[in-house]
Amino acid sequence: MVRPLPAKLVAIGLVAGVLSALFGVGGGIAIVPLLLLVCAFAPREAAATSLGAVAITALGGVVLYALRGDVRVGHAALVGLPAMAGALAGTGLQQRISGTTLTFAFAAMLSGIAVWLIIG
């Protein structure tokens, strides 16, 4: 793999942070495609890097929201703990499918979400 320029990674992080704050998205929706297209990451590397970046982003965001008293810790746990279990299951599944299949499945998911948003 060609090493991406740090400036590209910083730009991807800024885009993801803005999208995350505006729409509640950033990881899979912005970081993964940008790492694939701009930095030529392999699909597994892009997904793993995105998860690491989202952890940092989430920590920053939750601290600011908590200072305002907007975090419902119980509800966050009810969503977050099963999400963690799902992430473990998804990681195991991802290791069993090809990078090409993963890329097509990701594109199909994003397309489906786009259609759902437009129609819904």
C-alpha positions in Angstrom: 0.0 0.0 0.0 1.2 3.5 -0.8 1.4 5.6 2.4 -1.2 8.4 2.3 0.0 11.9 2.9 -0.8 13.1 6.5 -2.6 16.1 5.0 -5.1 13.8 3.2 -5.8 12.0 6.5 -6.2 15.3 8.3 -8.6 16.5 5.6 -10.6 13.3 5.8 -10.8 13.7 9.6 -12.1 17.2 9.2 -14.8 16.2 6.7 -15.8 13.3 9.0 -16.0 15.6 12.0 -18.2 18.1 10.3 -20.5 15.5 8.8 -20.7 13.8 12.2 -21.7 17.0 13.9 -24.2 17.9 11.2 -25.8 14.6 10.5 -24.7 12.1 13.1 -22.5 10.3 10.5 -18.9 10.3 9.8 -17.3 6.9 10.3 -18.6 4.5 7.7 -20.4 7.0 5.6 -17.5 9.4 5.1 -14.2 8.0 6.4 -14.4 4.6 4.8 -15.2 5.8 1.2 -12.6 8.6 1.5 -9.9 6.2 2.7 -10.7 3.9 -0.1 -10.8 6.5 -2.8 -8.4 9.2 -1.7 -5.8 7.2 0.2 -6.1 3.8 -1.6 -6.7 1.8 1.6 -7.8 -1.8 1.4 -11.4 -2.3 2.5 -10.5 -4.0 5.8 -7.9 -1.3 6.6 -10.4 1.4 5.9 -13.0 -0.1 8.1 -10.6 -0.7 11.0 -9.1 2.8 10.7 -12.6 4.3 10.6 -13.6 2.5 13.8 -10.5 3.8 15.6 -11.2 7.4 14.3 -14.9 7.1 15.3 -13.9 6.1 18.9 -11.9 9.3 19.2 -14.6 11.4 17.6 -17.3 10.0 19.8 -15.2 10.6 22.9 -14.8 14.3 22.0 -18.5 14.7 21.1 -19.8 12.9 24.2 -17.7 15.1 26.5 -19.1 18.3 25.1 -22.7 17.0 25.1 -22.2 15.7 28.7 -21.1 19.1 29.8 -24.4 20.5 28.5 -26.3 17.7 30.3 -27.5 16.1 27.1 -26.2 12.6 27.4 -28.7 9.9 28.6 -26.2 7.4 29.9 -28.7 4.6 30.3 -30.0 4.9 26.8 -26.4 5.2 25.5 -25.6 1.9 27.2 -28.7 0.3 25.8 -27.6 1.2 22.3 -23.8 1.1 22.8 -23.4 -2.4 24.4 -25.4 -4.2 21.7 -23.6 -2.1 19.1 -20.2 -3.3 20.5 -21.4 -6.9 20.3 -22.5 -6.2 16.7 -19.1 -4.7 15.9 -17.4 -7.8 17.2 -19.7 -10.0 15.1 -19.3 -7.7 12.0 -15.5 -7.8 12.4 -15.6 -11.6 12.4 -17.8 -11.7 9.4 -15.7 -9.1 7.5 -12.6 -11.4 7.9 -14.4 -14.1 6.1 -15.4 -12.3 2.9 -13.3 -10.8 0.1 -12.4 -7.2 -0.1 -14.3 -6.9 -3.4 -17.4 -8.4 -1.9 -17.1 -6.0 1.0 -16.8 -3.0 -1.2 -19.8 -4.0 -3.3 -21.9 -4.7 -0.1 -20.9 -1.3 1.3 -21.8 0.5 -1.9 -25.2 -1.3 -2.0 -25.9 -0.4 1.6 -25.1 3.3 1.0 -27.3 3.2 -2.2 -30.1 1.6 -0.2 -29.9 4.3 2.5 -29.9 7.0 -0.2 -33.0 5.6 -1.8 -34.7 5.2 1.6 -34.0 8.8 2.5 -35.2 10.2 -0.8 -38.4 8.1 -0.8 -39.1 8.2 2.9 
